Amino acid sequence: MESQGQAIKKEVSCGYLHSGCERLTFYGVAANLIFYCKDVLNLASPLPSTISLVFQGTCFFTPVIGGCIADVIIGRYNAIFKSALLYTVGTIALTLATYQYPPDYAMSISCKEGFLAVSLILIAIGTGGIKANVSPMGADQVEHEGPEMVQKFFDWFYWFIQIGSILAYTVVAYVQQRFSFFNGYLITVISMILATILLFLGRNHYIIPPTEGSYTVDTIKIIAGGVKKKLCGDKSLVQNHWLDGAKVTKGGEFPDSKVEGVKCVIRLMPIFLTFIFYWTLYGQVCHTNEPEKCLRNAQQSNGKLLTIDVNIPPRPTNPYCSESVSLSG
């Protein structure tokens, strides 16, 4: 940005729009995945829910790998761009499988299942490379402006993610259920292509720090070094934190600032651990409540949701728990 409070840099704007488009694509694929597996592929319960859970669970894990590859090998921009290409190929494969071909060229169910598997794998890999790196790369663009500008970046970054998610669970989900899966997934293809183009357009303007090694690996080494010195009875640590043994000033291998950062993360671990219980319960509620029964009940109520007489198709999951409850009129 030119200065605090002035117009956002073009590259930061591209980052915002890229994030919104990527989230629209991801949730556009995931929103009705259970219905697609059941109604199109004719998979019996609980396999549709299992596929959805495994897909979304994998997408939460792959960013760990994507972040390490970016930090150690190819850098954040290259990781994001190459992941976006894989992401785009995955959404195209899924969309091609949902097209209503003429009878002589129609895909078999087994062929569609194969396309689904390949597409979900590619999307999961793409998500890992993008999700782990897009927000740190965006912060790199404004870091020189000070912490206040970094905070503003993350505020707007959050809102663009939410806008993309809301559009996926409303517009895209509606198109998929009211018209066809092909039309809905076609929107995700267009969205991901747009996201990739936006990322490419700003390539000559991004601030791209050189690779410095994996923060995850360094964190493990810092913890291991601190534990080792503590167990060896280093007397210099009696009045200090047990991780201080990894500091250069204490005979360790890592800068003091990096060790202090790890200490902050350790203090937050009790909070992070509670996320495990939250997401476990959330995933079970959203995927094991037999959403196909919810759809059947809603259809029997003649599409009257929230006492409004409009034909809005129900959705199996959404980013807001409050939206998961509908009242039939």
C-alpha positions as CSV (number, residue, x, y, z in Angstrom):
1,M,0.0,0.0,0.0
2,E,1.2,3.5,-0.7
3,S,0.6,4.6,2.9
4,Q,-1.6,3.7,5.8
5,G,-5.3,4.5,5.1
6,Q,-4.7,4.9,1.3
7,A,-5.7,2.6,-1.6
8,I,-4.7,-1.0,-1.3
9,K,-1.9,-2.2,-3.6
10,K,-2.9,-4.0,-6.8
11,E,-1.1,-7.1,-5.6
12,V,-2.9,-7.1,-2.3
13,S,-6.3,-6.7,-4.1
14,C,-5.5,-9.6,-6.3
15,G,-4.7,-11.6,-3.2
16,Y,-8.1,-10.7,-1.7
17,L,-10.0,-11.7,-4.8
18,H,-7.9,-14.8,-5.3
19,S,-8.8,-16.0,-1.8
20,G,-12.5,-15.3,-2.2
21,C,-12.6,-17.2,-5.5
22,E,-10.6,-20.1,-4.1
23,R,-13.0,-20.5,-1.1
24,L,-16.0,-20.2,-3.5
25,T,-14.6,-23.0,-5.5
26,F,-13.7,-25.2,-2.5
27,Y,-17.1,-24.9,-0.8
28,G,-18.9,-25.0,-4.2
29,V,-17.4,-28.5,-4.6
30,A,-17.9,-29.6,-1.0
31,A,-21.4,-28.2,-0.5
32,N,-23.4,-30.8,-2.3
33,L,-20.8,-33.5,-2.6
34,I,-22.9,-35.9,-0.5
35,F,-25.9,-35.4,-2.8
36,Y,-23.7,-35.9,-5.9
37,C,-22.4,-39.2,-4.6
38,K,-25.8,-40.4,-3.7
39,D,-28.0,-39.1,-6.5
40,V,-25.6,-39.3,-9.4
41,L,-23.2,-42.1,-8.5
42,N,-25.9,-44.0,-6.6
43,L,-23.6,-44.7,-3.7
44,A,-25.2,-46.2,-0.6
45,S,-25.0,-44.6,2.9
46,P,-22.7,-44.0,4.7
47,L,-20.2,-43.9,1.8
48,P,-21.3,-40.4,0.5
49,S,-20.7,-38.9,4.0
50,T,-17.4,-40.8,4.3
51,I,-16.2,-39.4,1.0
52,S,-17.1,-35.9,2.0
53,L,-15.5,-36.3,5.4
54,V,-12.2,-37.8,4.0
55,F,-12.0,-35.1,1.4
56,Q,-12.5,-32.2,3.7
57,G,-10.3,-33.8,6.4
58,T,-7.5,-34.2,3.8
59,C,-7.9,-30.6,2.8
60,F,-7.2,-29.6,6.4
61,F,-4.0,-31.7,6.5
62,T,-2.4,-30.9,3.2
63,P,-1.6,-27.3,4.1
64,V,1.0,-28.7,6.5
65,I,2.8,-30.3,3.6
66,G,2.2,-27.3,1.3
67,G,3.7,-24.9,3.8
68,C,6.8,-27.0,4.2
69,I,7.4,-27.3,0.5
70,A,7.0,-23.6,0.0
71,D,9.3,-22.7,2.9
72,V,12.1,-25.1,1.9
73,I,11.9,-25.6,-1.8
74,I,9.9,-23.5,-4.2
75,G,8.8,-20.4,-2.3
76,R,5.3,-19.2,-1.6
77,Y,4.3,-17.7,-4.9
78,N,5.4,-20.8,-6.9
79,A,3.6,-23.0,-4.4
80,I,0.4,-21.1,-4.7
81,F,0.5,-20.8,-8.5
82,K,1.3,-24.4,-9.2
83,S,-1.3,-25.5,-6.7
84,A,-3.9,-23.3,-8.4
85,L,-3.1,-25.0,-11.7
86,L,-3.7,-28.5,-10.1
87,Y,-6.8,-27.1,-8.4
88,T,-8.2,-25.9,-11.8
89,V,-7.5,-29.2,-13.5
90,G,-9.3,-30.9,-10.6
91,T,-12.5,-28.8,-10.9
92,I,-12.5,-29.2,-14.7
93,A,-12.3,-33.0,-14.3
94,L,-15.2,-33.0,-11.9
95,T,-17.3,-30.7,-14.2
96,L,-16.6,-32.9,-17.2
97,A,-17.9,-35.9,-15.3
98,T,-21.2,-34.2,-14.5
99,Y,-22.0,-33.1,-18.1
100,Q,-25.0,-34.8,-19.7
101,Y,-23.3,-36.4,-22.8
102,P,-25.4,-37.9,-25.6
103,P,-26.3,-41.5,-25.0
104,D,-23.6,-42.9,-27.3
105,Y,-20.9,-41.0,-25.4
106,A,-22.3,-41.1,-21.9
107,M,-19.9,-41.9,-19.0
108,S,-20.4,-45.1,-17.0
109,I,-20.8,-44.8,-13.3
110,S,-17.4,-46.4,-12.7
111,C,-15.9,-43.8,-15.0
112,K,-17.6,-41.0,-13.1
113,E,-16.3,-42.4,-9.9
114,G,-12.8,-42.4,-11.3
115,F,-13.1,-38.8,-12.4
116,L,-14.4,-37.9,-8.9
117,A,-11.5,-39.6,-7.2
118,V,-8.9,-37.8,-9.4
119,S,-10.6,-34.5,-9.1
120,L,-10.9,-34.6,-5.3
121,I,-7.2,-35.6,-5.0
122,L,-6.1,-32.7,-7.2
123,I,-8.3,-30.3,-5.3
124,A,-7.0,-31.5,-1.9
125,I,-3.4,-31.0,-3.1
126,G,-4.2,-27.6,-4.6
127,T,-5.9,-26.5,-1.4
128,G,-2.8,-27.5,0.6
129,G,-0.5,-25.4,-1.5
130,I,-2.8,-22.3,-1.5
131,K,-4.3,-22.3,2.0
132,A,-0.9,-22.6,3.8
133,N,0.8,-19.8,1.8
134,V,-1.7,-17.2,0.5
135,S,-2.2,-15.4,3.8
136,P,1.5,-15.3,4.7
137,M,2.3,-14.1,1.2
138,G,-0.3,-11.4,1.5
139,A,1.1,-10.3,4.8
140,D,4.6,-10.1,3.2
141,Q,3.2,-7.4,0.9
142,V,2.3,-5.0,3.7
143,E,4.6,-6.0,6.5
144,H,6.9,-3.0,5.9
145,E,3.9,-0.8,6.6
146,G,3.8,-1.9,10.2
147,P,1.7,-4.2,12.4
148,E,-1.5,-2.0,12.1
149,M,-1.5,-2.5,8.3
150,V,-0.9,-6.2,8.7
151,Q,-3.9,-6.4,11.0
152,K,-6.0,-4.6,8.4
153,F,-4.9,-7.0,5.7
154,F,-6.0,-10.0,7.8
155,D,-9.3,-8.3,8.6
156,W,-10.1,-7.8,4.9
157,F,-8.7,-11.2,4.0
158,Y,-11.1,-12.8,6.4
159,W,-14.1,-11.0,4.9
160,F,-13.2,-12.0,1.3
161,I,-13.0,-15.6,2.5
162,Q,-16.5,-15.3,4.1
163,I,-18.0,-13.7,1.0
164,G,-16.6,-16.6,-1.2
165,S,-18.0,-19.1,1.2
166,I,-21.4,-17.5,1.4
167,L,-21.7,-17.4,-2.4
168,A,-20.8,-21.1,-2.6
169,Y,-23.4,-22.2,-0.1
170,T,-26.1,-20.0,-1.6
171,V,-25.7,-19.3,-5.3
172,V,-23.6,-22.3,-6.3
173,A,-25.5,-24.8,-4.1
174,Y,-28.8,-23.4,-5.5
175,V,-27.7,-23.9,-9.1
176,Q,-26.5,-27.4,-8.4
177,Q,-29.7,-28.5,-6.9
178,R,-32.2,-26.5,-8.9
179,F,-30.6,-26.8,-12.4
180,S,-27.7,-29.3,-12.6
181,F,-24.5,-30.3,-11.0
182,F,-22.7,-29.4,-14.2
183,N,-23.9,-25.8,-14.1
184,G,-22.9,-25.5,-10.5
185,Y,-19.5,-27.0,-10.9
186,L,-19.0,-24.9,-14.0
187,I,-19.2,-21.9,-11.8
188,T,-16.4,-23.3,-9.6
189,V,-14.2,-23.8,-12.7
190,I,-14.7,-20.2,-13.8
191,S,-14.0,-19.0,-10.3
192,M,-10.7,-21.0,-10.0
193,I,-9.6,-19.9,-13.5
194,L,-10.3,-16.3,-12.5
195,A,-8.3,-16.8,-9.2
196,T,-5.3,-18.2,-11.1
197,I,-5.4,-15.3,-13.6
198,L,-5.5,-12.7,-10.8
199,L,-2.5,-14.4,-9.1
200,F,-0.6,-14.4,-12.4
201,L,-1.3,-10.8,-13.2
202,G,0.4,-9.6,-10.0
203,R,3.5,-11.8,-10.4
204,N,5.9,-8.9,-11.2
205,H,4.8,-6.8,-8.3
206,Y,4.8,-9.3,-5.4
207,I,7.3,-9.0,-2.6
208,I,8.7,-12.6,-2.4
209,P,11.1,-13.4,0.4
210,P,13.7,-16.1,-0.3
211,T,13.1,-19.6,1.2
212,E,14.6,-19.8,4.7
213,G,13.7,-23.4,5.8
214,S,10.6,-24.9,7.3
215,Y,9.2,-23.2,10.4
216,T,7.6,-26.6,11.3
217,V,11.0,-28.3,11.2
218,D,12.7,-25.5,13.1
219,T,10.0,-25.6,15.7
220,I,10.5,-29.4,16.2
221,K,14.3,-28.8,16.5
222,I,13.8,-26.0,19.0
223,I,11.6,-28.1,21.2
224,A,13.9,-31.1,20.9
225,G,17.0,-28.9,21.8
226,G,15.2,-27.4,24.8
227,V,14.1,-30.7,26.1
228,K,17.6,-32.2,25.6
229,K,19.3,-29.5,27.6
230,K,16.7,-29.6,30.3
231,L,17.0,-33.4,30.6
232,C,20.8,-33.1,30.7
233,G,20.5,-30.9,33.7
234,D,21.8,-27.6,32.3
235,K,22.1,-25.4,35.3
236,S,21.7,-22.2,33.2
237,L,18.1,-23.1,32.6
238,V,17.1,-23.3,36.2
239,Q,15.8,-19.8,36.3
240,N,14.8,-19.7,32.6
241,H,12.2,-21.2,30.3
242,W,13.0,-24.8,29.3
243,L,13.1,-23.7,25.6
244,D,15.8,-21.1,26.2
245,G,18.4,-23.8,25.8
246,A,17.8,-23.6,22.0
247,K,18.8,-19.9,21.9
248,V,22.1,-18.9,20.4
249,T,22.8,-16.8,23.5
250,K,22.4,-20.0,25.6
251,G,24.6,-22.2,23.4
252,G,21.8,-23.3,21.1
253,E,21.4,-23.0,17.3
254,F,18.5,-20.7,16.8
255,P,18.0,-16.9,17.0
256,D,16.4,-15.7,20.2
257,S,13.5,-14.2,18.3
258,K,12.6,-17.5,16.7
259,V,12.7,-19.3,20.1
260,E,10.5,-16.7,21.6
261,G,8.0,-17.2,18.8
262,V,7.9,-21.0,19.6
263,K,7.4,-20.2,23.2
264,C,4.3,-18.1,22.3
265,V,2.9,-21.1,20.3
266,I,3.5,-23.5,23.2
267,R,1.5,-21.2,25.4
268,L,-1.4,-21.3,22.9
269,M,-1.4,-25.1,22.6
270,P,-4.2,-25.6,25.2
271,I,-6.4,-23.4,23.1
272,F,-5.5,-25.1,19.9
273,L,-6.2,-28.5,21.3
274,T,-9.8,-27.5,22.0
275,F,-10.2,-27.1,18.2
276,I,-9.9,-30.8,17.8
277,F,-13.1,-31.4,19.8
278,Y,-14.9,-28.6,18.1
279,W,-14.2,-29.8,14.5
280,T,-14.8,-33.4,15.5
281,L,-18.3,-32.5,16.7
282,Y,-19.0,-30.1,13.8
283,G,-18.0,-32.7,11.2
284,Q,-20.2,-35.4,12.8
285,V,-23.2,-33.1,13.0
286,C,-22.9,-31.9,9.4
287,H,-22.1,-35.3,7.8
288,T,-23.7,-38.0,9.8
289,N,-27.3,-36.7,10.1
290,E,-28.3,-38.3,6.8
291,P,-28.8,-35.1,4.8
292,E,-30.7,-37.0,2.1
293,K,-33.5,-37.4,4.6
294,C,-33.5,-33.7,5.3
295,L,-33.8,-33.1,1.5
296,R,-36.7,-35.5,1.3
297,N,-38.5,-33.9,4.2
298,A,-38.0,-30.4,2.7
299,Q,-39.3,-31.6,-0.7
300,Q,-42.4,-33.0,1.0
301,S,-43.0,-29.6,2.6
302,N,-43.2,-28.2,-0.9
303,G,-40.0,-26.2,-0.5
304,K,-41.4,-23.9,2.2
305,L,-38.4,-23.1,4.3
306,L,-38.4,-20.5,7.2
307,T,-42.1,-20.0,6.5
308,I,-41.3,-18.3,3.2
309,D,-43.0,-19.9,0.2
310,V,-40.0,-20.1,-2.2
311,N,-38.4,-23.1,-3.8
312,I,-35.0,-22.9,-2.1
313,P,-33.1,-26.2,-2.1
314,P,-31.8,-27.3,1.3
315,R,-28.1,-27.7,1.7
316,P,-26.4,-30.5,3.7
317,T,-23.7,-28.4,5.3
318,N,-22.7,-24.7,5.5
319,P,-20.2,-22.6,7.2
320,Y,-22.7,-21.3,9.8
321,C,-24.4,-23.6,12.3
322,S,-27.4,-21.3,12.5
323,E,-28.1,-21.9,8.8
324,S,-28.2,-25.7,9.3
325,V,-31.7,-25.5,11.0
326,S,-34.7,-24.9,8.7
327,L,-38.3,-24.7,9.6
328,S,-40.9,-26.2,7.3
329,G,-44.0,-24.1,6.7
